[in-house]
Amino acid sequence: MNSEQIKIIAMNLWVYGLLLLLTIVGILVTPTAGLYFFLRYGWQTPRIIRHIIWLYGKGWLLIIRPFVHFQRQGLTDDQVPENCIFVINHLSFFDTYFMGALPQSDITFAVRSWPFKMFWYRLFMQLANYLEVEDLSWEQTLAKGNVVLKQGGAVLFFPEGHRSRTGKMQRFYSGAFHLAVQSGCPIVPLCITGTDELLPPGRRYVKPAKVRLKILPVVDVANYQQEGGHRQLRKDVKASMVAELERMLSNTEHESR
């Protein structure tokens, strides 16, 4: 057994062991933390749970620090609107965990049905009012998304729908862009790299990686209000994300030489 294999074994024992501990502690402290946030800020249950999930993501960032070099790039905290629609490329199961690096916690995830099947997360996702897009009609998704946005929160979409198995951007679905045009809320594109090195689809163990999350410039939807404008918005946002991902990957390759 070589040093690289020993490092991978140590990483998996560390990461999965501490993640299990973090999950158990999170479940146990949620009632007390929820009462605190309600009394302190007057938040209702969905808002409280979304904040706790965000803190869970921050715990994840601490857990992986010895083995994963993580960097957030792009817009600063004060440049990211709280009331917006995030769209991000999808490479790994752990993509969502890195959203703890975003500046705001009131984010409702629009996800497919399979994460809801994990019993240790299902209740939290339901309490957070996450959008289970496969079980909702488009009208229901749009209506629930609009409620979140009108309350001042954000909605996050994986417009590809599925994790990419090649690292390349797949076709985009229109939901996030239709919601943005209808609500008038801006789009904030996110580009993530390295999570497919950490844990790609089909692999169960994690490996050391360099992960980058870049927050791209805010996209105002005012110029996309014409009929069919959401399709042009989708096209423009995807083009900007593809170009940025190419730059990020090129820089990563250059750094590793």
Secondary structure, DSSP 4 states (H G I P E B T S, - for coil): --HHHHHHHHHHHHHHHHHHHHHHHHHHHHHHHHHHHHHHH---HHHHHHHHHHHHHHHHHHHHTTTEEEEEEES-GGGS-SS-EEEE----GGGGGGGGGSS---EEEEE-SGGGG-HHHHHHHHHTT-EETTTS-HHHHHHHHHHHHHTT-EEEE-TT-S--SSSS--PPPSHHHHHHHHH-PPEEEEEEESHHHHS-TT--S---EEEEEEEPPPB--GGG-STTHHHHHHHHHHHHHHHHHHHHHHHHHHHH-
